[in-house]
Amino acid sequence: MRVSNSVSRLADYYRRHGLGTTIRRVGVAGRQAFFAGRMVVFYCNLDEQRLRPIGVPNILAVKRVNTLAELSAEHLREMTSFWNPRLASRNIRERFDKGASLWLVEFESHLAGFGWTLQGRTIEPYYFPLAQNDVHLFDFHVFSHYRGRGMNPYLIDRILDVFATNFGGRAFIEVAEWNDAQLSSLRKTPFRCLGFVRSFSIFDHTLVSWRSGPPVLPFKELGVAPRVL
């Protein structure tokens, strides 16, 4: 299924951008896969006393969407138009069906970016089990013409504030080690680095290889038991 999805996405990208741009894109993806495959995992203890106050600019708004019926047709079109619309729409439906929430950040009433959360578990097999009040943040995206304005840190701060106020627990998020922009963005949030990890799926089993990186909170203090190859 993953192979067919990748082929479909590549064909759609080729139709939209042409051969030259597609070849360059494949080259970038290849370098990412073979030379920088590690993920950096971040955590945040959702303690209200430790989270910083959040200013709310009048031109920004954050909305939480819990079902596909709550998502406007315009926002759905914007979220799916920059890659394969069919696969993107299917992924969105599947995430809502599994209980995930979609968070939208709007700039002057226009969609600027979005991200997903799921509480107590993850969409895909994760590096360690989550507790009931833990939350996983994943697949954040800011549209190109809104980048460089602090949209992603602002959205993450608002999400953390909601979960800290209502649930407690811990929040986790991960980003590819090569993704300097996302790493820089997370440094502006309360998230701290837990470690560097690679995962491998073999016959429906997920194997995890950890290398801790500074600053690291011992796993036993988080109450998680990472599997190490």
N, C-alpha and C positions, 0 to 999 in steps of 0.2 A: 504493500500500500504506500509506504513512504517513497519507494522508487518511482512509482507511477505518479505520485503527487509532485515529485521533483521534476520529472520530465514534463508534466503539464505546465508547471510554473515556468520552466525554462522556455517552452514553446510560446507561452503567452508573452513572456518578456521579449523574445525575439520579434514577435509580431508588432509589439509596441515600440521597440527601440532600434531594431535593425541588427545586422550581423556584427558590425564593428563593436558597438557598445556591448552586445551580448558576449562576445569573446573576452572583452576586458572584464566584464562581470564574472565570467566563469574563472578567469585567472585569479581575481581577488578571492573568490570563494575557495579556490583550490589552496591558495596560500593560507587562508584562515583555517582550513580543515587540517592541513598537513603540518603547519608550523606553529600554530597557536591554538591548539584545541582545548586548552584548559579553561575552566570557568572559575570566576572569583565569587565566592559566596559571602554575602553580608548578612548581618543580623541586627536587630534592634529590640531591646527590652522595652515593652510597651508600658512604661511607668509614667504617669502624667507628670510627676514631679521632675522627671529628667528630660521630657520633651520641651523644646523651646516654644515660646509664644509665636503665633503665626499672624502676620499682618495680612489683611484681605484687601487687595487692590480693587477698586470699584470696577475696573475694566475686565477682571477675571472672575470666573464662576466655575465651580466644580459640581458636577451632578453624578449621582450614583444610579445605575440602571441595573435592575435585577432580572428582568425578563426581556425576551426579544420584542414583545408587544410594546414595551416602554420605549424602545429605541426608534427614533423617527426615521422615516424612509430616507431623508436627506443625510442624516448622520451615518446610516448604514451604507449609503452609496459612497460617501467620502472615505469610510473606513475600508471599503473593499475595492476601490477603483485603482489603487496604486500597485496592486498585483492581481493574481488570478481571482476574479470576483466570485466564481463558483466555489472554489475551495475556501476562500476567505469567509463567505457566507455560511458554508457548512461548519467551519471551525467555530464561528460565533454561535451558531445554534447549539452545537455540542457543548460548548462551555456553559451556556445558560442552563442547559439540561442537567449538567453536573453540579449546579449550584453556585457557579462563579458569578461575581459582580463585575460590571464594567463601569469604569470611572472616566468621565469626560471632563476635560478642561476647555473652557470656552474663553476666547478673547473678543470682547465687544460683541458677544452673542454668536461668534463664528467658532466652529470646532477647531481647536489648535492642537489637540493631542488626546491620548487616552492610555489607559492601563487596566490590567485585570487583577482581581484578588480572589482567593479561595481560602476559606477558613477550615482548619482542622485536617486538611489533606491537600494533595496536589493533583493536577490534571494528569501528568505523566509520573512514572516512578521517580522518587526523589532520592537524595543522598542519605536521608535518615527520616524516621517517622516524625510527624508533627503531632503535638498535643491538641486537645479540643479547642483551646482558645488561641492557638498559634494561627498565623495567617501568612499565606504565600503571595507575594506580589510578582507578577510576570507579564511579559510581552507589552512593555511600555513603548509608545511611539509618539513623537512630536513631528508634525508636518513641516516640511523643509522651510517654508517661508516664516515659520514661527520659532525656529531654532535660534539659540543664542540669547533668548529673553528670559531664561530661568523657568520655563514652563514645567519641565520635568521635575526639578526639585520642589517646586511649589505644589504640584499635584501629589507627589509622594508625601510631603509634609502634611497635607490635608488628610490624606488617607490614614497615615499613622496616628494623627490626632483623633480621628473618629474611632479607630480600634482601641487606642489607649483609654479613651473616655468610657467606652462601652463594654470592653471585654478584658483588657489586660493581655497577658500572655506575651508572645514574642512574634516578631515579624522577620521573614526571610526573603531575600531576593538574590538573584545571581546575574552575572553579566560575563560575556566572553572576555578573556584576558586581553585580546587584541583591540577591544572596543574602547579606545581612549576617551571618546566623547561621553559615553555612558559612565565610565569610571569617574571621570571628572564631575559629572552631574551628581553621582551618589555621594561624593565627598562633601557636597553642600547640604546633605541631609543628616539626620541622626544615625543612619546606618554605619556600622563598623565592620571591618573585614574579619571574617571567621577563618577563611583559608582558601587554598587553591585545590581544585578537584577535577578529575576526569571520570567519566562513567562509560561503561560498556554494557551493551545488552546482548546476551547470549542465550538463545532458547528460552526467551521470556524471563530470564533472570538478569537483574541489573547488578553489575560489579562496579565498585567505587574505589578510586585511588585518591588519597588525600596527601597534600603537602601543605602544612600550616604556613601562614604568612603573617607578618606583623601588621597591626597589633592583633593578637589572637586571644580570645577568651577561652579557657579550657573547656572542652566539650562537656565534662562532667558538671560544670556550673550551669550549662544550658539544659542539662537533663537529656541530651541526645547521645546516641551510640553510633558514631559513624563506622561504616564497614570499610575496612582497609585491606587492599590486596596484599 
